Amino acid sequence: MNVLVLGSGGREHAICWKLAQSTHITQLYVAPGNAGTSQVAINLDIQAEDFKAIKKAVIEHQITMVVVGPEGPLVKGIVDFFKGDKALASVGIVGPDMKGAQLEGSKDFAKKFMIKYSIPTASYASFTTKTVEEGKAFLKTLKAPYVLKADGLAAGKGVLIIDHLKEAESALEDMLCNAKFGEAGATVVIEEFLKGIECSVFVLTDGHSYKILPEAKDYKRIGVGDKGPNTGGMGAISPVPFCTPEFLDKVENRIIIPTIKGLRNEGIDYKGFIFIGLMKVGNEPYVIEYNCRMGDPETEVVIPRIKSDLLNLMEGVVTETLSECDLHVDERTASTVVCVSEGYPDAYEKGKEVKGLHRVEDAIVFHSGTKKTSTKIVTNGGRVFAITAFGHSIREATERSFGGAESIEYAGKYFREDIGKDLLLLEEKMKA
């Protein structure tokens, strides 16, 4: 089977790394990929949102399955594009259609969906440029901190958590009237702040049956101790100690099952991943957000823990036979630490030469923002590598990840040295 993965980040490298292990793979392609994906697949110089070029590549390389990594192509309708094209209609594609992708593409859509199907989430209201004053009035009914979310895709930067009312009012004006997040902020969702601890649960579904993949906790802030601005993710841990069987049972029955049934009831053809961002408040799960794809860097700890043939699971999705597939998970802890470019998540430079990759031991290096030249590997993004390691404890796994991160060299390298520290303390407390 010839398979094409769309995307260029650490998520796509992890997916390619796992798919390449399948005995059913004839040839694996990735578009556009990075320096790391070229080690396990053939990189195609095609952007993930260039549908016409993707069609040409699918036909030329006799692709029978496409796995869509990032949200952009899904929100823009790549699944609908395939279904509506006679030459592509028979190609299996892992990802929801455009309507299903609105779970991530529109926070207002997602909140209305959750309310309609009684899925636990924070109370909210949505506002536009015409209702700025109503938005300010709504803010006054809430207690600090205040949560403002750009409705559309904003590269992981469209959520603001603000401690003071006046600053929240100013931020609302900035988003709606000054287009702080461009079109993504044409509508702003204001919601109640939920105090608890975050985690993420991942589901793979064929639209009818589903498999619950390993849960994970990621670290979004740039600085140690969860300080500074949000990033795309600075690291992740899986499994999560506080996600007890009792808690995960609540997640399945109150969130996952109603979500799958709700999508079907809405006439949405959803074949792919659902990322469910959760807040554990006390011992109760609330949905913070949906994503219509796997998270990054969570993929880098979730996918390595899957012992089953990933291609077999993907086939189950596209043929609606997922219920017949087995899912086996490694019981060990996986940790990933992300190395970023100096200046990220703000302005940063590219083209820094990378050295020391050969020195990484007891860990897997997933490339996020790298590029291969004729003689070397250079940085090509804000997040450059995700270093994943296994251990029989969080301490063991994180120490190996940190060791790998320290072995890699490039100018301006930075990584958080406290990934998993909060969970380590919790794990030790639970064992005491």
C-alpha positions in Angstrom: 0.0 0.0 0.0 1.3 3.5 -0.9 0.5 6.0 1.8 0.8 9.8 1.8 1.0 11.8 5.1 0.3 15.5 4.9 2.3 17.9 7.1 5.8 18.9 8.2 6.0 18.9 12.0 6.9 16.6 14.8 3.4 15.1 14.7 3.9 14.0 11.1 7.3 12.7 11.8 5.9 10.5 14.6 3.1 9.3 12.4 5.5 8.5 9.6 7.9 6.8 12.0 5.1 4.5 13.2 3.5 3.8 9.8 7.0 2.9 8.3 7.1 0.0 10.8 4.0 -1.7 9.1 4.6 -4.7 7.0 1.8 -3.6 4.8 3.5 -0.4 3.6 4.8 -0.5 0.1 5.9 3.1 -0.1 5.5 6.0 2.3 5.4 9.6 1.2 5.1 12.8 3.2 4.3 16.3 1.9 6.2 18.5 2.6 7.9 16.7 5.5 11.2 17.7 7.1 14.7 16.5 7.6 13.5 13.8 9.9 10.7 12.4 7.8 13.1 11.9 5.0 14.7 9.2 7.1 11.5 7.0 7.0 9.6 8.3 4.0 10.0 10.1 0.7 9.5 13.9 1.1 7.4 15.6 -1.6 7.9 19.3 -2.1 4.2 20.1 -1.8 2.4 22.2 0.8 -0.3 20.4 2.8 -3.0 22.9 1.6 -2.1 22.8 -2.1 -5.0 20.5 -3.0 -4.3 20.5 -6.8 -0.6 19.5 -6.3 -1.7 16.8 -3.8 -4.1 15.4 -6.3 -1.4 15.2 -8.9 1.0 13.4 -6.5 -1.7 10.9 -5.4 -2.3 9.9 -9.0 1.3 9.9 -9.9 2.4 7.8 -7.0 -0.7 5.6 -6.9 -1.5 6.6 -3.4 -4.3 4.5 -1.8 -4.5 6.2 1.6 -3.9 9.8 2.8 -3.4 10.7 6.4 -3.9 14.4 7.2 -1.7 15.6 10.0 -2.5 19.4 10.5 -5.8 21.1 10.9 -5.5 23.6 8.1 -6.2 21.3 5.2 -9.1 19.7 7.1 -10.8 23.0 7.9 -10.3 24.1 4.3 -12.1 20.9 3.1 -9.5 18.5 1.7 -11.8 15.5 2.6 -14.6 17.1 0.6 -12.2 17.8 -2.2 -11.3 14.1 -2.4 -14.9 13.0 -2.2 -16.0 15.4 -4.9 -13.2 14.4 -7.4 -13.8 11.2 -9.5 -10.1 10.5 -9.7 -9.7 10.7 -5.9 -13.0 9.4 -4.6 -11.7 5.8 -4.1 -8.6 7.0 -2.1 -9.0 6.5 1.7 -8.4 9.6 3.7 -8.0 9.8 7.4 -9.6 13.1 8.6 -13.1 14.6 9.0 -14.9 16.5 6.3 -15.1 20.3 6.4 -18.2 20.4 8.7 -16.6 17.9 11.1 -13.4 20.0 11.2 -15.5 22.9 12.5 -15.1 21.3 15.9 -11.7 22.9 15.8 -12.2 25.5 13.1 -14.9 27.4 15.0 -14.9 27.5 18.8 -18.5 28.9 18.6 -19.6 25.9 16.6 -17.9 23.6 19.1 -19.5 25.2 22.1 -23.0 25.1 20.6 -22.3 21.4 19.8 -21.4 20.7 23.4 -24.4 22.5 24.8 -26.7 20.7 22.4 -25.5 17.3 23.3 -25.1 18.0 27.1 -21.3 17.6 27.0 -19.8 19.2 30.1 -18.0 22.5 29.3 -17.6 26.0 30.7 -20.5 28.4 30.3 -19.9 31.0 27.5 -21.2 33.6 25.1 -20.0 34.7 21.7 -19.5 38.3 20.4 -18.7 40.1 17.2 -17.7 43.7 16.3 -21.4 44.6 16.5 -21.7 43.4 20.1 -18.5 44.6 21.7 -20.4 46.5 24.5 -22.5 43.4 25.2 -19.2 41.5 25.5 -17.9 43.9 28.0 -21.1 43.6 30.0 -20.8 39.8 30.0 -17.2 40.1 31.3 -18.6 41.9 34.3 -20.8 39.0 35.2 -17.8 36.7 35.4 -15.1 36.3 38.1 -11.4 36.7 37.2 -9.5 35.3 35.5 -11.2 36.0 32.1 -11.0 33.6 29.2 -11.2 35.1 25.6 -10.9 32.8 22.6 -10.6 33.8 18.9 -13.3 31.7 17.2 -11.1 30.6 14.3 -7.7 29.1 13.8 -4.9 31.2 15.3 -1.9 28.9 15.3 -2.4 28.0 19.0 -2.2 31.7 20.1 -5.8 32.7 20.0 -6.6 32.0 23.7 -6.1 34.8 26.3 -6.4 34.3 30.0 -6.5 37.7 31.7 -6.5 38.5 35.5 -8.0 42.0 35.4 -11.4 43.2 34.1 -10.1 46.4 32.4 -7.4 44.4 30.6 -10.0 41.9 29.5 -12.2 44.6 28.1 -9.3 46.1 26.3 -8.2 42.7 24.9 -11.8 42.1 23.6 -11.7 45.4 21.7 -8.3 44.6 20.4 -9.5 41.2 19.1 -12.8 42.4 17.6 -12.0 46.0 16.5 -8.3 45.9 15.8 -8.2 42.4 14.3 -5.5 41.2 16.6 -5.9 37.6 15.3 -7.2 38.6 11.9 -10.2 36.8 10.6 -9.8 34.2 13.3 -10.9 36.8 15.8 -14.0 38.1 13.9 -16.0 36.3 16.6 -14.7 36.0 20.1 -15.9 33.4 22.6 -15.8 34.5 26.3 -16.1 31.7 28.8 -16.1 30.9 32.4 -12.6 30.1 33.8 -12.4 26.5 35.0 -9.9 25.9 37.8 -8.3 22.5 37.7 -5.6 20.5 35.9 -5.5 20.0 32.1 -5.0 16.8 30.2 -5.8 15.6 26.7 -7.7 12.5 25.5 -7.4 11.2 21.9 -10.0 9.2 20.0 -9.7 7.5 16.6 -13.1 6.9 15.0 -14.6 5.6 11.8 -17.8 7.5 12.5 -19.4 4.6 14.3 -17.0 2.8 16.5 -14.0 4.3 18.2 -10.7 3.5 20.0 -9.5 5.6 22.9 -5.8 6.2 22.5 -3.4 6.9 25.4 -4.0 10.2 27.2 -1.4 12.9 27.6 -0.6 16.1 29.4 1.2 18.9 27.5 3.0 22.0 28.5 2.1 25.1 26.5 3.9 28.0 28.2 7.3 28.9 27.1 8.8 29.3 30.5 9.7 27.1 33.5 6.8 26.9 36.0 4.3 27.5 33.2 5.3 31.2 32.9 5.3 33.4 29.8 3.3 33.3 26.6 1.6 30.2 25.1 3.4 28.1 22.5 2.4 25.3 20.3 3.7 23.0 23.0 7.0 22.6 24.9 6.6 18.9 26.0 4.2 16.2 27.0 3.9 13.1 29.2 1.8 10.0 28.8 0.2 8.3 30.7 -1.1 10.9 33.2 -1.2 9.8 36.9 -4.3 11.7 37.8 -6.3 10.2 34.9 -7.6 7.3 37.0 -9.8 4.6 35.5 -12.7 6.2 37.3 -12.0 9.6 35.7 -11.5 8.1 32.2 -14.7 6.2 32.6 -16.5 9.5 33.1 -14.7 10.9 30.1 -15.9 8.1 27.9 -19.5 8.1 29.0 -20.1 11.8 29.4 -17.9 13.1 26.6 -16.6 10.6 24.0 -19.8 8.6 23.5 -22.1 11.8 23.3 -19.5 13.4 20.9 -19.5 10.4 18.5 -23.3 10.1 18.6 -23.7 13.9 18.2 -21.5 14.0 15.1 -23.5 11.2 13.5 -26.8 12.9 14.5 -25.6 16.1 12.8 -24.9 14.1 9.6 -21.2 14.6 9.9 -18.9 12.1 8.2 -16.2 12.0 10.8 -13.3 9.5 10.0 -10.2 10.4 11.9 -8.8 11.7 15.1 -10.6 13.7 17.8 -8.4 15.6 20.3 -10.4 16.4 23.4 -8.7 19.0 25.6 -10.0 18.5 29.2 -10.0 20.3 32.5 -10.2 18.0 35.5 -12.2 20.1 38.1 -12.2 18.1 41.3 -12.8 14.7 39.8 -15.1 15.9 37.0 -14.1 16.3 33.3 -15.0 19.4 31.3 -14.2 20.0 27.7 -12.0 23.0 27.0 -11.6 22.4 23.3 -11.8 19.9 20.5 -9.2 19.5 17.8 -9.9 17.7 14.6 -6.5 16.0 14.5 -3.8 14.8 16.9 -2.0 17.3 19.0 1.6 18.3 18.8 3.7 17.5 20.8 1.2 15.0 22.3 1.5 12.8 19.2 5.1 12.3 20.0 4.3 10.5 23.3 0.9 8.9 22.2 2.0 7.3 18.9 5.1 5.6 20.3 3.0 4.0 23.1 0.8 2.3 20.5 2.1 -1.2 20.0 -0.5 -2.2 17.3 0.1 -1.7 13.6 -1.0 2.0 13.0 -1.7 1.4 9.3 -4.1 -1.4 10.3 -6.0 1.0 12.5 -6.0 3.6 9.7 -7.5 1.0 7.3 -10.1 0.3 9.9 -11.1 4.0 9.9 -11.4 4.4 6.2 -13.3 1.1 5.7 -15.5 1.6 8.8 -14.2 -1.7 10.4 -12.3 -0.1 13.3 -14.3 -2.2 15.8 -12.5 -5.3 14.4 -9.0 -3.8 15.0 -7.0 -4.4 18.1 -5.3 -1.6 20.0 -2.4 -2.6 22.3 -0.6 0.1 24.4 2.8 0.1 26.0 2.4 0.4 29.7 5.6 2.4 30.2 5.7 6.2 30.5 6.7 8.3 27.5 8.1 11.8 27.8 8.9 14.3 25.1 10.8 17.5 25.5 10.7 20.1 22.8 13.7 22.1 21.7 12.9 25.5 20.2 14.6 28.4 18.5 15.7 31.4 20.4 12.9 34.0 20.4 10.0 31.5 20.0 7.0 31.9 20.1 7.8 35.4 18.8 10.3 36.3 16.1 13.1 33.8 15.6 15.8 33.0 13.1 16.1 30.0 10.8 19.0 28.3 9.2 21.0 27.4 12.3 23.2 24.3 11.8 22.3 21.3 13.9 24.9 19.1 15.4 25.0 16.2 17.9 22.0 14.2 16.7 24.2 11.1 16.6 24.9 11.5 20.3 21.3 11.0 21.4 20.9 7.7 23.2 17.8 6.0 24.7 15.5 8.4 23.0 13.8 9.1 19.7 14.3 12.4 18.0 11.3 13.6 16.1 12.0 16.6 13.8 9.6 19.5 14.0 11.2 22.5 12.2 14.2 21.2 10.3 15.5 21.3 6.8 18.1 19.2 5.0 20.6 20.9 2.8 23.1 19.1 0.6 25.6 19.0 3.5 23.8 19.5 6.8 20.6 19.8 8.8 19.4 23.3 9.7 16.6 24.8 11.8 13.5 25.7 9.9 10.9 26.6 12.5 10.2 27.7 16.0 9.8 24.3 17.4 12.8 22.3 16.1 12.8 18.9 17.8 10.7 16.7 20.1 12.9 14.2 22.0 10.8 11.3 23.2 12.0 8.6 25.7 10.4 5.7 27.6 10.8 4.9 31.2 9.2 2.8 34.0 8.5 6.1 35.8 8.1 9.8 34.9 11.5 10.5 36.4 13.2 7.9 34.3 11.5 8.9 31.1 12.0 12.6 31.5 15.7 12.2 32.5 16.3 10.4 29.2 14.4 13.1 27.2 16.4 15.8 28.9 19.6 13.9 28.1 18.7 13.8 24.5 17.8 17.5 24.4 21.2 18.3 25.9 23.0 16.3 23.3 21.6 18.3 20.4 23.4 21.5 19.5 22.4 24.6 17.5 22.7 28.3 18.1 19.9 29.6 20.4 18.6 26.2 21.5 16.1 26.3 24.4 14.0 23.8 26.2 12.0 23.7 29.4 13.8 21.7 32.1 10.7 21.1 34.2 8.6 19.0 31.8 6.8 16.4 33.9 7.9 17.9 37.2 4.4 18.6 38.4 3.3 15.1 37.5 6.4 13.6 39.1 5.5 15.2 42.4 1.9 14.0 42.1 3.0 10.5 41.1 5.3 10.2 44.2 2.5 11.6 46.4 0.0 9.0 45.1 2.5 6.2 45.7 3.2 7.4 49.3 
